[in-house]
Amino acid sequence: MMYYINIDKMINKTNNILVTGGAGYIGSHIVEDLIKEKKNVFIFDNLSTGFKKLINRKANFINGDIKNINFLKKIIIKKQIDSIIHLAAFLNVSESQIEKKKYYSNNVSGTLNVVRACKNSKVKNIIFSSSCSIYGNVKGAVNEKKKPNPQNYYALTKYKSEQIIKTYSKKLKYNYAILRYFNVAGASQSNNFGEIQEKYGHLIKNISIESLKKKPHIYIFGNDYKTKDGTCVRDYIHVSDLSDIHLKALKYINKKSKSLILNCGYGRGYSVLEIVKVFGKIKKNLFYSFKNRRLGDVDQVYANNKKIKKILKWKPKYNNIYKIIQSAIKWEKKLYRNK
Ligand SMILES: NC(=O)c1ccc[n+]([C@@H]2O[C@H](COP(=O)([O-])OP(=O)(O)OC[C@H]3O[C@@H](n4cnc5c(N)ncnc54)[C@H](O)[C@@H]3O)[C@@H](O)[C@H]2O)c1
């Protein structure tokens, strides 16, 4: 008599991973890292803000919208998905203040669909990309126990999504890791995946675009915030370190059958002006000027990262602001060459 043993089940492995938003900036980097680990990766993306260029050829691409629960469900069952990394969302803070319905529908209802689609499936792990913006304005380094206090609509959609992920985890019996990203910057070490989308107004993306010009000009939005030099303070994390956190978090929750909420930042706040001055050392002839505040920006937020260091034994590898900016510029040059 022959016995068939399901080895994956025995050693509790994750194999078939669905990455919503996998054709975007952060998702494409995570996909690259999952493929290096020999995972079977399914990118689920509607390319609303993502790019064909960022679709990894070694992954399976599904052109789908998380607003369509029936299609999501069909894919999760058919592809025997065991873990989901859910990144698909809209993330333009200023736009979210004006187009609230659009943001609710995509970010909150979309997340509800992702978890509901897991009913009666093999999904046992969900990783969710949340944001430090849920904390609002904070004094000093913020830890995960701080009561969320979203100050803009985008942040509110992330907070509501976190609650959905938590609530359904008991009912549907999955482990979750809620990862609260601080400000993400830089490109993958291969320089094959980086930020293309320009409309978010991310500072380091703007800097890298300007770096290609003979006379770069940086606009700083607001110089009357309650911070050391009046400009906003943020905690910038290299996308390669952030991607690595996803892989570590997935392994952890799967192995331990536990759920987690983790800050993903280096624990060091830089003001916009400080970042611009670092850029000034890389690029001569830099000019900067001040404009009015942008809608929804908070004064300052940076991470207390003791928890992630302790639980995941995470050690940042790329936490040098100079190198983060250089990595973003290198990617921008490549984008420009291939236009
Ligand atoms: N970039 C940051 O600094 C930052 C900080 C905190 C949190 N986040 C979160 O990280 C995630 C990824 O952000 P990113 O910077 O890679 O942005 P991105 O725009 O590059 O990626 C988002 C991806 O999701 C896809 N998408 C959006 N709506 C969809 C839908 N309804 N169905 C299917 N696909 C859809 C887009 O096409 C895109 O490929 C988002 O959830 C964002 O809120 C980002």
The ligand as a Tripos MOL2 file, in Angstrom:
@<TRIPOS>MOLECULE
LIG
   44    48     1     0     0
SMALL
NO_CHARGES

@<TRIPOS>ATOM
      1 N1          4.6710   54.3450    0.3340 N.am      1 LIG1
      2 C1          4.6200   54.6300    1.6340 C.2       1 LIG1
      3 O1          5.4310   55.4290    2.1490 O.2       1 LIG1
      4 C2          3.5850   53.9580    2.5080 C.ar      1 LIG1
      5 C3          3.5360   54.2860    3.8740 C.ar      1 LIG1
      6 C4          2.5900   53.6600    4.6800 C.ar      1 LIG1
      7 C5          1.7370   52.7160    4.1480 C.ar      1 LIG1
      8 N2          1.7890   52.4240    2.8160 N.ar      1 LIG1
      9 C6          0.8520   51.4280    2.2850 C.3       1 LIG1
     10 O2          1.5720   50.4910    1.5020 O.3       1 LIG1
     11 C7          0.7330   49.9580    0.4740 C.3       1 LIG1
     12 C8          1.4620   49.9950   -0.8550 C.3       1 LIG1
     13 O3          1.8280   51.3270   -1.1370 O.3       1 LIG1
     14 P1          2.7910   51.7200   -2.3560 P.3       1 LIG1
     15 O4          3.6090   52.8630   -1.8950 O.co2     1 LIG1
     16 O5          3.4480   50.5120   -2.8960 O.co2     1 LIG1
     17 O6          1.7360   52.2990   -3.4030 O.3       1 LIG1
     18 P2          1.4290   51.8720   -4.9240 P.3       1 LIG1
     19 O7          0.3870   52.8100   -5.4250 O.co2     1 LIG1
     20 O8          2.7030   51.8130   -5.6820 O.co2     1 LIG1
     21 O9          0.8440   50.4120   -4.7530 O.3       1 LIG1
     22 C9         -0.5200   50.1460   -4.5490 C.3       1 LIG1
     23 C10        -0.9160   49.0580   -5.5380 C.3       1 LIG1
     24 O10        -2.2610   48.6440   -5.2620 O.3       1 LIG1
     25 C11        -2.9640   48.5360   -6.5040 C.3       1 LIG1
     26 N3         -4.4030   48.7350   -6.2080 N.ar      1 LIG1
     27 C12        -4.9920   49.8430   -5.6970 C.ar      1 LIG1
     28 N4         -6.3230   49.6430   -5.5860 N.ar      1 LIG1
     29 C13        -6.5730   48.3770   -6.0250 C.ar      1 LIG1
     30 C14        -7.7380   47.5910   -6.1460 C.ar      1 LIG1
     31 N5         -8.9440   48.0700   -5.8370 N.pl3     1 LIG1
     32 N6         -7.6200   46.3260   -6.6090 N.ar      1 LIG1
     33 C15        -6.4070   45.8180   -6.9600 C.ar      1 LIG1
     34 N7         -5.2710   46.5240   -6.8860 N.ar      1 LIG1
     35 C16        -5.3400   47.8010   -6.4250 C.ar      1 LIG1
     36 C17        -2.3650   49.6000   -7.3810 C.3       1 LIG1
     37 O11        -2.5670   49.3780   -8.7620 O.3       1 LIG1
     38 C18        -0.8860   49.5290   -6.9890 C.3       1 LIG1
     39 O12        -0.1860   48.6130   -7.7790 O.3       1 LIG1
     40 C19        -0.5640   50.7730    0.5260 C.3       1 LIG1
     41 O13        -1.5370   50.0360    1.2120 O.3       1 LIG1
     42 C20        -0.1740   52.0120    1.3440 C.3       1 LIG1
     43 O14        -1.2770   52.5380    2.0220 O.3       1 LIG1
     44 C21         2.6950   53.0300    1.9920 C.ar      1 LIG1
@<TRIPOS>BOND
     1     1     2 1
     2     2     3 2
     3     2     4 1
     4     4     5 ar
     5     4    44 ar
     6     5     6 ar
     7     6     7 ar
     8     7     8 ar
     9     8     9 1
    10     8    44 ar
    11     9    10 1
    12     9    42 1
    13    10    11 1
    14    11    12 1
    15    11    40 1
    16    12    13 1
    17    13    14 1
    18    14    15 2
    19    14    16 1
    20    14    17 1
    21    17    18 1
    22    18    19 2
    23    18    20 1
    24    18    21 1
    25    21    22 1
    26    22    23 1
    27    23    24 1
    28    23    38 1
    29    24    25 1
    30    25    26 1
    31    25    36 1
    32    26    27 ar
    33    26    35 ar
    34    27    28 ar
    35    28    29 ar
    36    29    30 ar
    37    29    35 ar
    38    30    31 1
    39    30    32 ar
    40    32    33 ar
    41    33    34 ar
    42    34    35 ar
    43    36    37 1
    44    36    38 1
    45    38    39 1
    46    40    41 1
    47    40    42 1
    48    42    43 1
@<TRIPOS>SUBSTRUCTURE
     1 LIG1         1 GROUP 0 **** ****
